[in-house]
Amino acid sequence: SQQGEEDPQALSIQEGENATMNCSYKTSINNLQWYRQNSGRGLVHLILIRSNEREKHSGRLRVTLDTSKKSSSLLITASRAADTASYFCATVGGTYKYIFGTGTRLKVLA
Amino acid sequence: GAVVSQHPSWVICKSGTSVKIECRSLDFQATTMFWYRQFPKQSLMLMATSNEGSKATYEQGVEKDKFLINHASLTLSTLTVTSAHPEDSSFYICSARTQSGGGFYEQYFGPGTRLTVT
């Protein structure tokens, strides 16, 4: 399977702490994107990082990309209870198909 | 921003019946749409790529006779689950692709359809 791997599978932290989740993938990419999904709901696009970029910020989100290691990380700083959700990375390669990672279930405790 | 809608948002059907799910791009034209399936607590798996005016391309392991896809216009793709069985119960998500000003493709996801087969 080409599906990316994410770790941890589940993460539980206290409000105010930082949350880091990692994504590893198998093929070369044009870009990598991170999505959030609340339980039973659709995807919310968080951030896109292109293959020639190494780091990107958006509000409390920081994404890094290491194409030599085929890995990316998503850092959420100063987490809030509302950040509780599943987070997925999606890689986009030459065919422009989105291949999703296995996901990280984040629980932020108030 | 680009909006993709799905209808219905949830559906319950009896085993053996067929159900149709619609995916619409509301404010842009999409020559390509994608259908994903997501089982509980799992990731999204691409089922098929739908191109306007041509046959869909199915991923390995997806039965094309069971999951009929029609992309009749630049704003509408439909997925019909034929002779549904309880194991087809899942969350079905579509996405629509458009080309951005920078020449890159962008995909926008619909809110999903929860199918329960009893």
Interface residues (C-beta under 8 A of the other chain):
Chain A: Q3 N30 N31 Y35 G40 R41 G42 L43 H45 F88 V92 Y96 K97 Y98 I99 F100 G101 T102 G103 R105
Chain B: F34 Y36 K41 Q42 S43 L44 M45 L46 T49 F91 I93 S95 R97 F104 Y105 Q107 F109 G110 P111 G112 R114
